Amino acid sequence: MRAARLCPGVRRIALLGSLTTAKVIPKAVDLLVTTERTMDLTQLARAGRRLKGLAQTINLKRSSPDLLSCKIWIASSLRSSQ
């Protein structure tokens, strides 16, 4: 999330899913990233791939049979920046 926050054009990041609950072993990291309509998504895509790689690393260390999934949704802002 920190890397996504630093990307130029990112307006808002919302953390959703079981990671935000009191579950002992969450099953998902869900992020909704709102961006400027004209944003180049290259840097954000790289940050997303790193987060998914981190989730796989965590899966290797988990004693739970459930895998931690990582989903990232990108929504373009309809408002123009002023």
Secondary structure, DSSP 8 states (H G I E B T S, - for coil): -HHHHTSTTEEEEEEESGGGSS-SS--EEEEEEEE-TT---HHHHHHHHHHHHHHHHHHHH-SSSS--EEEEEEEE--S---
